[in-house]
Amino acid sequence: MTTGFILCADDFALTEGVSRSILSLLEAGKLSAAGAMTNRPHWKSFAGAFAAQAGRADLGLHLNLTCAAPLGAMPRLAANGVLPKLGDLARAALLSGAARAEIAAEIARQLDAFEDAMGRAPDFLDGHQHAHVLPGVRGAVLAALQRRYREGAIYLRDPADSIAAIRRRGVAVGKALVIAGLAWGLHGSALRRGIPVNRGFSGISPFDPARDFRADLARFLVAPGPAHLVMCHPGFVDEELMGLDPVVATRPLEHAALMSFVPPQGLAMVRFSEMGLTSVTRAGSAGEQR
């Protein structure tokens, strides 16, 4: 029996080099999903090429609340016109009602920017640095998706997996466990609102250029969940990337590994809609409350 998994590239539109890398992988059929940062200046120039990949891969919003400039004024969180670091965002979202209102407004703006350029809703939503799971952020994300889209129309990334699966893979175990802890409860909260989620997640990396990403990619497919999602961060390095993001040296290594990637026997790279999840399963059992 073949098991399907989603292979999703993050950070489309972050820079020109990252965008060109992801487009080439999509065109080669080496990805089944990609998420775009619609607050970045490159979004408008690359949105047409991105839209051309519809039907080949899931195309979603990579919600960005921690990198570069927001699409609108955020006097509490981005008084200087620059989005906060992840830790500052987490604290403000937890403690400040004004910050939460700004977050909700920016989520709406980034969704609007996707829809305006693509002429349709995104297939999914996830978050840069997994910010969409943070207390004070996740509520706004869930409310926006429930309000804007019909039930089951858009899926949400759950960046958590079981402790046993994370340990079996053996890649960035501590980091993966922290992110899983932050995401606790997202799965059930989304299903209760009629928002589908992946079941099984990997791809969390130490971003160490000395590692063999081909080997790590194989490890990410150990113990896959029933609707498994693997994230990746390919890209071509340009000057803008070097000044904008800490993940630089590993991006071309990921690109090369992905370009030669062939799923192992018994696994197939698919879109979310091809996983056979014909309807949203409402949370109700203890297993759906993680």
C-alpha beads as a LAMMPS data file, in Angstrom:
LAMMPS data file: protein, C-alpha beads

290 atoms
289 bonds

1 atom types
1 bond types

-500.0 500.0 xlo xhi
-500.0 500.0 ylo yhi
-500.0 500.0 zlo zhi

Masses

1 110.0

Atoms # bond

1 1 1 0.000 0.000 0.000
2 1 1 1.426 3.377 -1.013
3 1 1 1.448 6.200 1.534
4 1 1 1.154 9.779 0.307
5 1 1 3.061 12.726 1.710
6 1 1 3.219 16.432 0.939
7 1 1 6.629 17.966 0.201
8 1 1 6.294 21.711 0.778
9 1 1 8.821 24.485 0.134
10 1 1 8.564 27.517 2.393
11 1 1 9.502 31.159 1.718
12 1 1 8.461 31.743 -1.895
13 1 1 8.870 35.493 -2.663
14 1 1 11.329 35.987 0.218
15 1 1 13.959 36.921 -2.391
16 1 1 14.356 36.520 -6.134
17 1 1 16.836 33.664 -5.685
18 1 1 14.580 31.717 -3.343
19 1 1 11.621 32.236 -5.665
20 1 1 13.482 31.043 -8.765
21 1 1 14.680 27.947 -6.931
22 1 1 11.182 26.997 -5.824
23 1 1 9.716 27.651 -9.273
24 1 1 12.297 25.390 -10.907
25 1 1 11.518 22.611 -8.424
26 1 1 7.778 22.992 -8.985
27 1 1 8.238 22.886 -12.748
28 1 1 10.361 19.735 -12.407
29 1 1 7.660 18.050 -10.309
30 1 1 9.907 17.839 -7.256
31 1 1 7.475 19.537 -4.845
32 1 1 3.784 19.048 -4.144
33 1 1 3.266 22.333 -2.265
34 1 1 4.826 25.761 -1.813
35 1 1 3.988 28.669 0.474
36 1 1 4.351 32.328 -0.501
37 1 1 5.197 35.417 1.568
38 1 1 2.746 37.943 0.178
39 1 1 4.181 40.827 2.194
40 1 1 7.450 40.712 0.239
41 1 1 8.037 43.013 -2.753
42 1 1 8.852 40.021 -4.982
43 1 1 5.361 38.595 -4.546
44 1 1 3.768 40.784 -7.216
45 1 1 6.436 40.079 -9.822
46 1 1 6.473 36.316 -9.221
47 1 1 2.774 35.699 -8.493
48 1 1 1.943 34.958 -12.139
49 1 1 4.595 32.257 -12.419
50 1 1 3.491 30.885 -9.053
51 1 1 -0.149 30.751 -10.181
52 1 1 0.882 28.780 -13.263
53 1 1 1.760 25.869 -10.962
54 1 1 -1.866 25.444 -9.821
55 1 1 -2.987 21.874 -10.342
56 1 1 0.597 20.674 -10.126
57 1 1 1.048 21.568 -6.441
58 1 1 -0.790 23.097 -3.507
59 1 1 -0.111 26.849 -3.433
60 1 1 -0.547 28.523 -0.072
61 1 1 0.120 31.494 2.148
62 1 1 3.311 31.363 4.186
63 1 1 2.089 33.844 6.797
64 1 1 4.940 36.169 7.699
65 1 1 4.849 38.065 11.001
66 1 1 8.589 38.089 11.768
67 1 1 10.547 39.126 8.661
68 1 1 10.911 42.514 6.946
69 1 1 7.950 44.884 6.564
70 1 1 4.234 44.271 7.124
71 1 1 1.664 45.204 4.503
72 1 1 0.069 47.799 6.740
73 1 1 0.718 49.949 9.782
74 1 1 1.432 48.035 13.000
75 1 1 2.331 50.727 15.585
76 1 1 2.522 48.261 18.487
77 1 1 4.483 45.468 16.802
78 1 1 6.317 47.210 13.954
79 1 1 6.631 50.839 14.947
80 1 1 9.772 51.213 12.822
81 1 1 8.197 49.469 9.844
82 1 1 9.967 46.151 10.519
83 1 1 8.208 43.066 11.855
84 1 1 9.392 41.826 15.272
85 1 1 11.631 38.891 16.046
86 1 1 9.833 35.676 16.955
87 1 1 10.356 36.019 20.715
88 1 1 9.090 39.599 20.730
89 1 1 6.064 38.581 18.669
90 1 1 5.276 35.725 21.060
91 1 1 5.417 37.961 24.135
92 1 1 3.353 40.749 22.604
93 1 1 0.729 38.379 21.195
94 1 1 0.306 36.769 24.592
95 1 1 0.174 39.957 26.649
96 1 1 -1.222 42.750 24.467
97 1 1 -4.710 43.087 23.075
98 1 1 -3.474 45.851 20.777
99 1 1 -0.833 43.523 19.369
100 1 1 -3.408 40.805 18.763
101 1 1 -5.606 43.272 16.874
102 1 1 -2.644 44.246 14.683
103 1 1 -1.865 40.581 14.039
104 1 1 -5.448 39.890 12.955
105 1 1 -5.370 42.858 10.575
106 1 1 -2.040 41.760 9.038
107 1 1 -3.311 38.205 8.556
108 1 1 -6.248 39.640 6.611
109 1 1 -3.950 41.834 4.512
110 1 1 -1.660 38.943 3.586
111 1 1 -4.626 36.736 2.672
112 1 1 -6.058 39.603 0.609
113 1 1 -2.723 39.989 -1.196
114 1 1 -2.733 36.288 -2.080
115 1 1 -6.305 36.380 -3.346
116 1 1 -5.809 39.624 -5.286
117 1 1 -2.795 38.223 -7.163
118 1 1 -4.043 34.662 -7.632
119 1 1 -7.750 35.286 -8.140
120 1 1 -8.601 32.608 -5.591
121 1 1 -8.076 31.462 -2.029
122 1 1 -4.850 29.746 -0.975
123 1 1 -4.859 25.964 -0.750
124 1 1 -3.339 26.129 2.734
125 1 1 -1.860 28.414 5.355
126 1 1 1.278 27.946 7.403
127 1 1 3.582 30.348 9.203
128 1 1 7.137 31.597 8.822
129 1 1 9.041 30.296 11.862
130 1 1 5.773 28.505 12.777
131 1 1 4.428 31.790 14.159
132 1 1 0.870 30.729 13.290
133 1 1 0.823 28.310 16.252
134 1 1 1.739 30.880 18.921
135 1 1 -0.786 31.724 21.636
136 1 1 -2.311 35.029 20.626
137 1 1 -1.649 34.324 16.951
138 1 1 -3.335 30.955 16.386
139 1 1 -6.731 32.260 17.488
140 1 1 -6.593 35.014 14.881
141 1 1 -5.479 32.531 12.219
142 1 1 -8.275 30.083 13.002
143 1 1 -10.873 32.861 13.131
144 1 1 -9.744 34.270 9.783
145 1 1 -9.858 30.893 8.026
146 1 1 -13.231 29.982 9.501
147 1 1 -14.715 33.363 8.592
148 1 1 -13.330 33.657 5.060
149 1 1 -13.532 30.136 3.640
150 1 1 -16.053 27.353 3.461
151 1 1 -15.487 24.301 5.633
152 1 1 -12.707 22.080 4.338
153 1 1 -11.617 24.486 1.585
154 1 1 -8.194 25.340 3.001
155 1 1 -5.905 23.280 5.194
156 1 1 -3.680 24.453 8.009
157 1 1 -0.195 23.194 8.807
158 1 1 0.201 21.449 12.144
159 1 1 3.988 21.421 12.781
160 1 1 3.757 18.748 15.466
161 1 1 4.310 15.014 15.514
162 1 1 4.575 12.338 18.157
163 1 1 7.618 12.196 20.415
164 1 1 8.296 8.656 19.226
165 1 1 8.319 9.636 15.530
166 1 1 10.533 12.673 16.137
167 1 1 13.046 10.554 18.043
168 1 1 13.042 7.825 15.401
169 1 1 13.997 10.342 12.711
170 1 1 16.850 11.707 14.801
171 1 1 17.118 15.103 13.076
172 1 1 17.033 18.310 15.168
173 1 1 15.169 16.357 17.846
174 1 1 15.227 19.071 20.512
175 1 1 14.050 21.744 18.096
176 1 1 11.289 19.510 16.745
177 1 1 10.045 18.708 20.254
178 1 1 9.914 22.415 21.188
179 1 1 7.884 23.242 18.079
180 1 1 5.582 20.278 18.738
181 1 1 5.033 21.609 22.246
182 1 1 4.186 25.082 20.946
183 1 1 1.677 23.544 18.534
184 1 1 -0.087 21.518 21.228
185 1 1 -3.864 21.778 20.783
186 1 1 -3.774 23.300 17.286
187 1 1 -4.913 20.042 15.675
188 1 1 -8.104 19.786 17.714
189 1 1 -8.824 23.516 17.600
190 1 1 -8.654 23.508 13.796
191 1 1 -10.839 20.415 13.355
192 1 1 -13.495 21.796 15.661
193 1 1 -13.756 24.758 13.259
194 1 1 -13.942 22.586 10.164
195 1 1 -10.356 23.338 9.087
196 1 1 -8.406 20.282 7.868
197 1 1 -4.843 19.708 9.058
198 1 1 -1.987 17.407 8.116
199 1 1 -1.401 14.429 10.392
200 1 1 2.316 13.879 10.705
201 1 1 5.039 16.486 10.196
202 1 1 8.775 16.596 9.617
203 1 1 11.452 18.672 7.948
204 1 1 12.694 20.577 10.971
205 1 1 16.387 21.037 10.338
206 1 1 19.467 22.302 12.191
207 1 1 20.355 24.202 8.983
208 1 1 23.915 22.909 9.201
209 1 1 25.687 22.992 5.795
210 1 1 27.978 20.182 6.939
211 1 1 25.017 17.774 7.075
212 1 1 23.897 15.622 4.154
213 1 1 20.415 16.911 3.332
214 1 1 19.736 13.913 1.087
215 1 1 20.163 11.667 4.108
216 1 1 18.063 13.976 6.277
217 1 1 15.306 13.982 3.660
218 1 1 15.178 10.190 3.860
219 1 1 14.975 10.434 7.664
220 1 1 12.079 12.900 7.405
221 1 1 10.080 10.096 5.755
222 1 1 10.614 7.629 8.605
223 1 1 7.365 6.858 10.458
224 1 1 5.157 9.083 8.292
225 1 1 1.742 10.060 9.555
226 1 1 -1.472 9.270 7.662
227 1 1 -1.477 12.746 6.056
228 1 1 2.216 13.540 6.386
229 1 1 3.799 16.883 5.488
230 1 1 7.528 17.494 5.012
231 1 1 8.720 21.089 4.848
232 1 1 11.900 22.253 3.129
233 1 1 13.774 25.505 2.467
234 1 1 15.469 25.476 -0.936
235 1 1 16.872 28.572 -2.593
236 1 1 19.537 30.211 -4.688
237 1 1 21.671 32.593 -2.627
238 1 1 21.577 36.282 -3.488
239 1 1 22.712 39.418 -1.674
240 1 1 19.217 40.175 -0.444
241 1 1 18.936 36.770 1.228
242 1 1 22.273 37.196 2.995
243 1 1 21.067 40.434 4.545
244 1 1 17.578 39.254 5.380
245 1 1 17.481 35.699 6.682
246 1 1 19.764 33.523 8.838
247 1 1 19.160 30.449 6.665
248 1 1 21.516 30.928 3.709
249 1 1 24.210 28.287 3.179
250 1 1 21.893 25.272 3.319
251 1 1 19.353 26.523 0.765
252 1 1 21.300 25.599 -2.412
253 1 1 22.179 22.253 -0.822
254 1 1 18.491 21.567 -0.270
255 1 1 17.726 22.657 -3.831
256 1 1 20.244 20.201 -5.279
257 1 1 19.023 17.345 -3.079
258 1 1 15.398 18.010 -3.950
259 1 1 16.116 18.202 -7.673
260 1 1 17.481 14.645 -7.569
261 1 1 14.959 13.340 -5.025
262 1 1 12.910 10.238 -5.803
263 1 1 10.465 9.058 -3.111
264 1 1 11.358 5.673 -1.631
265 1 1 9.305 2.635 -2.509
266 1 1 5.911 2.669 -0.829
267 1 1 5.758 6.475 -0.581
268 1 1 4.342 8.924 -3.119
269 1 1 4.525 12.717 -3.179
270 1 1 0.953 14.059 -3.460
271 1 1 -1.202 17.100 -2.915
272 1 1 -3.375 17.286 0.192
273 1 1 -6.542 16.644 -1.826
274 1 1 -5.057 13.375 -3.104
275 1 1 -4.683 11.896 0.372
276 1 1 -8.214 10.551 0.418
277 1 1 -9.443 12.799 3.214
278 1 1 -12.883 13.345 1.740
279 1 1 -14.299 15.336 4.641
280 1 1 -13.252 17.187 7.748
281 1 1 -13.144 14.963 10.829
282 1 1 -14.392 16.949 13.765
283 1 1 -12.347 16.754 16.953
284 1 1 -14.096 14.736 19.570
285 1 1 -11.876 11.969 20.768
286 1 1 -8.832 12.225 22.998
287 1 1 -6.650 11.418 19.996
288 1 1 -7.847 14.559 18.216
289 1 1 -7.037 16.909 21.085
290 1 1 -3.268 16.991 20.824

Bonds

1 1 1 2
2 1 2 3
3 1 3 4
4 1 4 5
5 1 5 6
6 1 6 7
7 1 7 8
8 1 8 9
9 1 9 10
10 1 10 11
11 1 11 12
12 1 12 13
13 1 13 14
14 1 14 15
15 1 15 16
16 1 16 17
17 1 17 18
18 1 18 19
19 1 19 20
20 1 20 21
21 1 21 22
22 1 22 23
23 1 23 24
24 1 24 25
25 1 25 26
26 1 26 27
27 1 27 28
28 1 28 29
29 1 29 30
30 1 30 31
31 1 31 32
32 1 32 33
33 1 33 34
34 1 34 35
35 1 35 36
36 1 36 37
37 1 37 38
38 1 38 39
39 1 39 40
40 1 40 41
41 1 41 42
42 1 42 43
43 1 43 44
44 1 44 45
45 1 45 46
46 1 46 47
47 1 47 48
48 1 48 49
49 1 49 50
50 1 50 51
51 1 51 52
52 1 52 53
53 1 53 54
54 1 54 55
55 1 55 56
56 1 56 57
57 1 57 58
58 1 58 59
59 1 59 60
60 1 60 61
61 1 61 62
62 1 62 63
63 1 63 64
64 1 64 65
65 1 65 66
66 1 66 67
67 1 67 68
68 1 68 69
69 1 69 70
70 1 70 71
71 1 71 72
72 1 72 73
73 1 73 74
74 1 74 75
75 1 75 76
76 1 76 77
77 1 77 78
78 1 78 79
79 1 79 80
80 1 80 81
81 1 81 82
82 1 82 83
83 1 83 84
84 1 84 85
85 1 85 86
86 1 86 87
87 1 87 88
88 1 88 89
89 1 89 90
90 1 90 91
91 1 91 92
92 1 92 93
93 1 93 94
94 1 94 95
95 1 95 96
96 1 96 97
97 1 97 98
98 1 98 99
99 1 99 100
100 1 100 101
101 1 101 102
102 1 102 103
103 1 103 104
104 1 104 105
105 1 105 106
106 1 106 107
107 1 107 108
108 1 108 109
109 1 109 110
110 1 110 111
111 1 111 112
112 1 112 113
113 1 113 114
114 1 114 115
115 1 115 116
116 1 116 117
117 1 117 118
118 1 118 119
119 1 119 120
120 1 120 121
121 1 121 122
122 1 122 123
123 1 123 124
124 1 124 125
125 1 125 126
126 1 126 127
127 1 127 128
128 1 128 129
129 1 129 130
130 1 130 131
131 1 131 132
132 1 132 133
133 1 133 134
134 1 134 135
135 1 135 136
136 1 136 137
137 1 137 138
138 1 138 139
139 1 139 140
140 1 140 141
141 1 141 142
142 1 142 143
143 1 143 144
144 1 144 145
145 1 145 146
146 1 146 147
147 1 147 148
148 1 148 149
149 1 149 150
150 1 150 151
151 1 151 152
152 1 152 153
153 1 153 154
154 1 154 155
155 1 155 156
156 1 156 157
157 1 157 158
158 1 158 159
159 1 159 160
160 1 160 161
161 1 161 162
162 1 162 163
163 1 163 164
164 1 164 165
165 1 165 166
166 1 166 167
167 1 167 168
168 1 168 169
169 1 169 170
170 1 170 171
171 1 171 172
172 1 172 173
173 1 173 174
174 1 174 175
175 1 175 176
176 1 176 177
177 1 177 178
178 1 178 179
179 1 179 180
180 1 180 181
181 1 181 182
182 1 182 183
183 1 183 184
184 1 184 185
185 1 185 186
186 1 186 187
187 1 187 188
188 1 188 189
189 1 189 190
190 1 190 191
191 1 191 192
192 1 192 193
193 1 193 194
194 1 194 195
195 1 195 196
196 1 196 197
197 1 197 198
198 1 198 199
199 1 199 200
200 1 200 201
201 1 201 202
202 1 202 203
203 1 203 204
204 1 204 205
205 1 205 206
206 1 206 207
207 1 207 208
208 1 208 209
209 1 209 210
210 1 210 211
211 1 211 212
212 1 212 213
213 1 213 214
214 1 214 215
215 1 215 216
216 1 216 217
217 1 217 218
218 1 218 219
219 1 219 220
220 1 220 221
221 1 221 222
222 1 222 223
223 1 223 224
224 1 224 225
225 1 225 226
226 1 226 227
227 1 227 228
228 1 228 229
229 1 229 230
230 1 230 231
231 1 231 232
232 1 232 233
233 1 233 234
234 1 234 235
235 1 235 236
236 1 236 237
237 1 237 238
238 1 238 239
239 1 239 240
240 1 240 241
241 1 241 242
242 1 242 243
243 1 243 244
244 1 244 245
245 1 245 246
246 1 246 247
247 1 247 248
248 1 248 249
249 1 249 250
250 1 250 251
251 1 251 252
252 1 252 253
253 1 253 254
254 1 254 255
255 1 255 256
256 1 256 257
257 1 257 258
258 1 258 259
259 1 259 260
260 1 260 261
261 1 261 262
262 1 262 263
263 1 263 264
264 1 264 265
265 1 265 266
266 1 266 267
267 1 267 268
268 1 268 269
269 1 269 270
270 1 270 271
271 1 271 272
272 1 272 273
273 1 273 274
274 1 274 275
275 1 275 276
276 1 276 277
277 1 277 278
278 1 278 279
279 1 279 280
280 1 280 281
281 1 281 282
282 1 282 283
283 1 283 284
284 1 284 285
285 1 285 286
286 1 286 287
287 1 287 288
288 1 288 289
289 1 289 290
